[in-house]
Amino acid sequence: MINEKVVLVTGGAGYIGSHACKALKANGYFPVSYDNLISGNEAAVKWGPLEVGDIRDRQALSAVIKKYRPASIMHFAALIQVGDSVKNPAEFYDNNIHGSQCLLEEARQNGITNMVFSSTAAVYGSPLSDAITEAHPLRPINPYGNSKLAMENMIRDYSAAYGSQYAILRYFNAAGADDDGQIGTAYKTDTHLVPLLMQVASDKLPQIQIFGTDYDTHDGTAIRDYIHVMDLAEAHVLALRHMMKNKGNLTLNLGTNNGQSVREVVNTVRRITGHTVPAQEFDRRTGDPAVLVANATEAQRILNWQPLYSDIETIVSTAWAWRRKQNKQGHRGAFAPDTEQRRLAA
Ligand code: UDP
């Protein structure tokens, strides 16, 4: 009954989920996107069907699972804005934790035994070392990180009790866009550095604000490990294959082992776009550590995964190509007119 090739992708209309669908399709899988379209965009679903629904809606979820009979799930659907999580933890716990339990229950009751889970470096909290391994203490410092850690724990507990398999993938800073220009950032509101820089380079924002110039780093700005979304997507497919060969559960960092400072990213954007990209120095953003860089050697070793697109030039140039395409089409943001605008116009 179960179809080995079918993968239920929750959040398949989102930024990372849509790139994962493309990679799944390229590797012979059939991705079925399940997305409530609150932050995702249906225009990003190009490599399989879209089923519109919320992970908390067990009836809808059950109907989709019975319709397609997936053998595996890639679980991306979640609220992800750290600032929102501080203001409204109730919403995060309901959507992320309760929603994930609904999904786990439907998976369990329908005999789906493989789950690739979209986790985050936010589960580590304030880093105690420069290159973070998977053994780093798990002490999130905001409700978003707390919710992701709770989801990880739930997945592990289900696996221990019910025998399901998992691959928990902890991303560092996802950035960049599909190099064919078919999809890119799908957020309705950009708060991340690279998409905001693309807006400045497109004259949609007057300047970039640099949050913190007094960090203990070589140029005073914070250092992050930027990982290209296509490399992330590829790692998901490799993790799925690993699970389908019953090679055991995984908890892995996905990053590059390298960091770039905010100023370095800004300078790369200036070089690639030819725009002056005015920058204004601001105070640190609350909760932002100085350095957050992965030790991702385990993922490279176990999955035989090599990031191919994650140098900062490729990240910026693919993000820029995507953004220019959107600009040419007269689009305001990631995909536009976005779902919200379409709803309002209807
Ligand atoms: N950042 C910045 N200005 C912005 C957005 C981000 O200086 O407008 C900095 C932020 O403080 C962090 C880095 O850029 O050091 C990456 O931030 P982002 O929000 O992209 O990802 P995060 O590391 O928070 O997950």
Residues whose N, C-alpha, C, O or C-beta is under 5 A from the ligand:
A	BS01	UDP	T191 H192 L193 V194 L196 Q209 I210 F211 A222 R224 V262 R285 D288
